[in-house]
Amino acid sequence: MRHGKKINHLSRTASHRSSMLANMACSLIEHKRIQTTTAKAKALKRFVEPIITKAKAENNDNVERNTHNRRIVFSYLRNKEAVSQLFAEVAEKVADRPGGYTRIIKLGNRLGDNADMALIELVDFNETYDTGAKKKSSRRRKKAADAPAQQAAAKEEAPVEEAAPAVEVAEEVAAPEAEEAPEAEVAVEETAAPEESTEEPSEEAHDDTKKDAAE
């Protein structure tokens, strides 16, 4: 029974499994991405990431330490070209990354045997998922999000400035009506004044008739 044994042997012996993972690691370092089954991709991820960490030694100025790390990596990969490319190109590219050098992307099932396929690649060599591009896009999104807010603020300020002339026009329109009102009252008074003048002679005429009757 395999209780507590988490290593996937991939239906191979130890020597066959180590040789296969070494060849896949060399191909991954050379081409930066390879396509394989999901089980092999997960096994390769556990195999190659400690090797990349060895290539990315912290003390690069120590020649003896670098030589020792090269020998350890060569014992796993067994390919001089892959080792030199790993220490020259890949180690420089992943110098600032504290781990997680590879990415597994599932591709679906294979037509022949319906095996679950996946793509394993080095994260820093994929320009599509570059972190710098994401940061730039987020800044652009922030600027684009701020632009509508500024336009909305400008629109809110614009009606307030236009409302003041409207009130002044309303006051100007209402002012002539207030001025016309006294003219109307004067006209009424002028029309009423002649009526009073006509009434006064009538009273005097009555007085004269009374005096004539008394005499």
C-alpha positions as CSV (number, residue, x, y, z in Angstrom):
1,M,0.0,0.0,0.0
2,R,1.1,3.6,-0.8
3,H,0.0,5.3,2.4
4,G,1.7,8.8,2.8
5,K,3.5,8.6,-0.6
6,K,2.6,11.7,-2.5
7,I,5.1,11.4,-5.4
8,N,3.5,10.6,-8.7
9,H,5.7,7.9,-10.3
10,L,4.0,8.3,-13.6
11,S,4.1,4.5,-14.2
12,R,7.8,4.6,-14.6
13,T,10.9,3.4,-12.7
14,A,13.0,5.8,-10.8
15,S,15.8,6.1,-13.5
16,H,13.2,6.4,-16.3
17,R,11.3,9.1,-14.4
18,S,14.4,11.2,-13.6
19,S,15.7,11.0,-17.2
20,M,12.3,12.0,-18.5
21,L,12.0,15.0,-16.1
22,A,15.6,16.1,-17.0
23,N,14.8,16.1,-20.7
24,M,11.6,18.0,-20.1
25,A,13.4,20.5,-18.0
26,C,16.0,21.1,-20.7
27,S,13.3,21.6,-23.2
28,L,11.5,24.0,-21.0
29,I,14.7,26.1,-20.4
30,E,15.4,26.1,-24.2
31,H,11.9,26.8,-25.5
32,K,10.5,28.6,-22.4
33,R,7.2,26.6,-22.8
34,I,6.3,23.1,-23.6
35,Q,3.1,21.1,-24.0
36,T,2.6,17.8,-22.1
37,T,0.0,16.1,-19.9
38,T,-1.1,17.7,-16.7
39,A,0.4,15.0,-14.5
40,K,3.8,15.4,-16.1
41,A,3.6,19.2,-16.0
42,K,2.9,19.1,-12.2
43,A,5.8,16.7,-11.7
44,L,8.1,18.9,-13.8
45,K,7.1,22.0,-11.8
46,R,8.3,20.3,-8.6
47,F,11.5,19.2,-10.4
48,V,12.6,22.4,-12.2
49,E,11.8,25.2,-9.7
50,P,14.4,24.2,-7.1
51,I,16.9,24.0,-9.9
52,I,16.1,27.5,-11.0
53,T,16.5,28.7,-7.4
54,K,19.9,27.1,-7.4
55,A,20.8,29.0,-10.6
56,K,19.6,32.3,-9.0
57,A,22.2,32.2,-6.2
58,E,22.1,35.2,-3.8
59,N,25.9,35.5,-3.6
60,N,26.8,35.9,-7.2
61,D,30.2,37.4,-6.5
62,N,31.4,34.2,-4.9
63,V,33.0,32.1,-7.7
64,E,33.3,28.9,-5.6
65,R,29.6,29.1,-4.7
66,N,28.5,29.6,-8.3
67,T,30.7,26.7,-9.4
68,H,29.2,24.5,-6.8
69,N,25.7,25.4,-7.8
70,R,26.5,24.7,-11.5
71,R,27.7,21.2,-10.6
72,I,24.6,20.5,-8.6
73,V,22.3,21.7,-11.4
74,F,24.3,19.7,-14.0
75,S,23.9,16.5,-11.9
76,Y,20.1,16.9,-12.4
77,L,19.9,18.2,-16.0
78,R,23.0,16.5,-17.5
79,N,23.1,19.0,-20.4
80,K,25.9,21.7,-20.6
81,E,24.0,23.9,-23.0
82,A,20.9,23.9,-20.8
83,V,22.9,24.7,-17.7
84,S,24.8,27.6,-19.3
85,Q,21.5,29.0,-20.7
86,L,19.9,28.6,-17.3
87,F,22.6,30.5,-15.4
88,A,23.0,33.2,-18.1
89,E,19.5,34.0,-19.4
90,V,16.9,32.5,-17.1
91,A,18.6,33.4,-13.8
92,E,19.0,37.0,-14.9
93,K,15.3,37.2,-15.9
94,V,13.9,35.7,-12.6
95,A,16.4,37.5,-10.3
96,D,13.7,39.6,-8.6
97,R,11.1,36.8,-8.4
98,P,11.0,35.0,-5.0
99,G,9.5,31.8,-6.4
100,G,6.8,30.5,-8.7
101,Y,8.9,30.5,-11.8
102,T,6.5,28.4,-13.9
103,R,2.8,28.5,-14.9
104,I,0.5,25.6,-15.9
105,I,-2.3,26.3,-18.3
106,K,-4.8,23.5,-19.0
107,L,-5.6,22.9,-22.7
108,G,-8.3,20.2,-22.5
109,N,-8.2,16.5,-23.5
110,R,-6.1,14.9,-26.1
111,L,-8.0,13.2,-29.0
112,G,-6.2,9.9,-29.1
113,D,-6.4,8.7,-25.4
114,N,-8.4,11.6,-23.9
115,A,-5.5,12.5,-21.7
116,D,-5.7,15.8,-19.8
117,M,-3.2,18.2,-21.6
118,A,-1.5,21.3,-20.2
119,L,1.0,24.0,-21.2
120,I,3.8,24.7,-18.8
121,E,5.9,27.8,-19.3
122,L,8.3,30.2,-17.5
123,V,6.3,33.1,-16.2
124,D,8.8,35.9,-16.9
125,F,9.2,35.0,-20.6
126,N,5.5,35.4,-21.4
127,E,4.9,39.0,-22.7
128,T,1.1,38.5,-22.7
129,Y,0.9,38.2,-18.9
130,D,3.7,40.7,-18.2
131,T,3.2,42.5,-14.8
132,G,4.4,45.8,-16.2
133,A,1.7,45.8,-18.8
134,K,-0.9,45.2,-16.2
135,K,0.3,48.1,-14.1
136,K,0.2,50.5,-17.1
137,S,-3.3,49.3,-18.0
138,S,-4.5,49.9,-14.4
139,R,-3.1,53.5,-14.5
140,R,-4.9,54.1,-17.7
141,R,-8.1,52.7,-16.3
142,K,-7.8,55.0,-13.3
143,K,-7.3,58.0,-15.6
144,A,-10.3,56.9,-17.7
145,A,-12.3,56.5,-14.5
146,D,-11.4,60.0,-13.3
147,A,-12.3,61.6,-16.7
148,P,-16.1,61.0,-16.4
149,A,-16.0,62.3,-12.8
150,Q,-14.3,65.5,-14.0
151,Q,-16.8,65.9,-16.8
152,A,-19.7,65.3,-14.4
153,A,-18.3,68.0,-12.1
154,A,-17.9,70.4,-14.9
155,K,-21.5,69.8,-16.0
156,E,-22.8,70.3,-12.5
157,E,-20.9,73.7,-12.3
158,A,-22.1,74.8,-15.7
159,P,-25.9,74.9,-14.9
160,V,-25.3,76.9,-11.7
161,E,-23.5,79.6,-13.7
162,E,-26.3,79.7,-16.3
163,A,-29.0,79.9,-13.7
164,A,-27.9,83.3,-12.5
165,P,-28.7,85.1,-15.8
166,A,-32.0,83.4,-15.9
167,V,-33.0,84.9,-12.6
168,E,-31.9,88.3,-13.7
169,V,-34.0,88.1,-16.8
170,A,-37.0,87.1,-14.8
171,E,-36.4,90.1,-12.6
172,E,-36.1,92.3,-15.6
173,V,-39.4,90.9,-17.0
174,A,-41.2,91.4,-13.7
175,A,-39.9,95.0,-13.2
176,P,-41.9,96.5,-16.1
177,E,-45.1,95.0,-14.7
178,A,-44.4,96.7,-11.4
179,E,-43.8,100.0,-13.2
180,E,-47.0,99.7,-15.2
181,A,-49.1,99.3,-12.1
182,P,-48.8,102.9,-10.9
183,E,-49.7,104.2,-14.4
184,A,-52.9,102.2,-14.3
185,E,-53.8,103.7,-10.9
186,V,-53.1,107.2,-12.2
187,A,-55.3,106.5,-15.2
188,V,-58.1,105.4,-12.8
189,E,-57.7,108.6,-10.7
190,E,-57.7,110.7,-13.8
191,T,-60.8,109.2,-15.0
192,A,-62.5,109.5,-11.6
193,A,-61.5,113.2,-11.2
194,P,-63.8,114.5,-13.9
195,E,-66.8,112.7,-12.3
196,E,-66.2,114.6,-9.1
197,S,-66.0,117.9,-11.0
198,T,-69.3,117.1,-12.7
199,E,-71.0,116.4,-9.4
200,E,-70.0,119.8,-7.8
201,P,-71.8,122.0,-10.3
202,S,-74.9,119.9,-9.8
203,E,-74.9,120.7,-6.1
204,E,-74.4,124.4,-6.8
205,A,-77.3,124.4,-9.2
206,H,-79.5,122.9,-6.6
207,D,-78.5,125.7,-4.1
208,D,-79.3,128.3,-6.7
209,T,-82.7,126.9,-7.3
210,K,-83.4,126.9,-3.6
211,K,-82.3,130.5,-3.2
212,D,-84.6,131.5,-6.2
213,A,-87.5,129.7,-4.6
214,A,-86.9,131.5,-1.2
215,E,-86.8,134.9,-2.9
